[in-house]
């Protein structure tokens, strides 16, 4: 489960829809007070404080109406609450994994 935090214009629809779904799944984890350490270390894969903003960005891009309220993350250590995804790492990983994203990222589309 990860959030790419990449401009949706540089992602294929499969990855946009997938990230949107992951955000909803993470909400459940936050509500249950689950640890996210494995999503923060060794590589930051989610930005807890940005979940609502990212959800809304993706939902708008998809022209999709799905409500989302920012979950309470106050139980998390400060470094996890404030974790930031390295967008360059995300871009490289999307290029490695997905030919459709690679085309968009490389400007071949």
N, C-alpha and C positions, 0 to 999 in steps of 0.2 A: 504494500500500500504506500503510494507516494503521491506527492503533488509536484508537478514539473516546474510550475511557476514561470513557464515560457509563454511568450505572447501567443495566444491561440491561432493567430494567422500563420504561425510557423509549425503548427501541429496538424496531423491528420485527424479526421473526425473520430476515428477509433480511439485515439489517445485523449482527445478532448472529452468524449463521453466517459471513457474509463476514469479519468481524473475526477470528473464531476461525481461519479459514483463512489470513488474512494473517499471523497470529502464527506459524503453522507455516512459512510462506514466508520470513518474516524470519529464522527460525532458520538456514536454509540460508545466507542472506547473512552472518550473523554467523560461522558456521562457516568460510566462505570468506574472511573478513576484508574483505568489501566495505565501501566507504564508504557511510555513511548521511547524509552532509551534506545532500543534497537532501530528506531526510525531517525534518531538524532546522531548516533555514533555507530560506525566511524564516519559515515557520510550523512549529512542532513537531507532527509527525504520529505519532511513536512515542515511547514511554518505554522505552528499552532495559533499564533495571534492573527494570522492572515486568512484563516479558514473561511470566514464569511465573505470577505472581500474577494477572495479567489473564486469561491462558489458563485457569487453574483456575477463576476466577470465571465465565467464559463457559461452560466445559464443565459446571460444576455447574448453572448456569441451564438449559442445554440437556439436562441429564441424559445427558451424553455422556461416554464413557470414552475419552480419548485422552491417553496419557502425554506429558509435556512437561518437559524439563529446561532450566533457565536456561542459555543459552549463555554462553560466555566472551566478554565484551565489553571485556576489559582493553586491547585494541589501540586502542580508540576514545579520542579526546581526552576529558578530564574533562567539558567542557561538553556533549558529545554523550552520554556515559554517563549524566549526571544530568539530561538534558532532561526537561521535564514538559509534557504536553499541556494546553492551556488548555481546560478542559471547557466553558466558556461559548462559545468559538469552535466547538467540536464540536457543541454543542446548536444553535447558529444554523445551522451547515452542514447538519446532519441535517434541521432544519426546512425549509431551502431546497430540499434535494434530494428529500425523501421525504415524501409526504402521510401515510403510515402512522406514521412516527416523529413527524411534526408533531402528529398527533392525540394521541399518547401524551404528548409533551412539554408540550403545551398543556392537557392534562387533558380533552380532548374524548372520551376513550374510557373 
